[in-house]
Amino acid sequence: MGIGGISVWQLLIILLIVMMLFGTKRLRGLGSDLGAAIKGFRSSVSADEEKAEKDDAEAKDGDDATADTAQLKEGESK
């Protein structure tokens, strides 16, 4: 038994029928388009994650600076 109740032979027959219907050139084109779309999605996600990390780091640095300023003011008032 294979994937989801489909045997390996059934998958090979389905693959053969798909290749006969669409042809190898069209399947190759679809594969490359799909690969390019996935690559673009991954680069977009990683760029968003890098931006979020950068914003978090800047916010943390801003919080540290605010805390330092508050401590200095407390020291001056004493």
N, C-alpha and C positions, 0 to 999 in steps of 0.2 A: 504494500500500500504506500502511496506517495503522499504528496501534499494535499491535504483536505479531501482525502478519499480518491484522488486521481492518481493513477499509476504513471510510471515513467513513460510507458509506451503511449498512453493517451496524450500526455504532454507533447511527445515527439510528433504524433499525428496532427495535433492542433498547430504546432509550430510549422509543420510542412504545409498545411492548408493556408495559414496566414502568409507564408512566403510565396505561395503560388498566387494568392489573391493580390498582394501588394507589390511583390517583387523586392529583390534585395536592395536595389538602389533607393527605393522609397523608404524601406525600413531603416537603412543606414542614415538617411536624411532625418527621419523621425528620431532616431537614437541620438544623433548629434545635436538636434534642436533641444531634445529633452536634457541632454548633458549640459548644454550651454545655459538652459534655464535654471537647472539646479546649481550650477556654478555661480550664476548671478545672484540667486537667492542666498547662498551661503556667504558670499562676499558682502551682501547687504546686511545680513544678520550680524556678521562679525564687526562691520563698521558701526552698527548701532550699539553693539555691546561695548566696543572701545570708547564710543562717545559717552555712554552711560558711566563707564568706569572713570573716565576723565572728569565728568561732571561731579561724580561722587567724591573724587579726590579733591577737586577744587572746593566743594562744599565743606569737606572735612577741614581743609586748610583754613577756610574762612571761619569756621567754628572755633578752631584753635586760636586764631588771631583775635576773635571777639573775646574769648576767655582770657587771653593775655591782657587785653585792654581793660577788661573789668577788674582784673587783679591789680593792675597798675593804679586804677582809679581808687580802689579800696585802700591801697597803700598810701596814696596822697591824702586821703580824707582822715587818716589816723594821726 
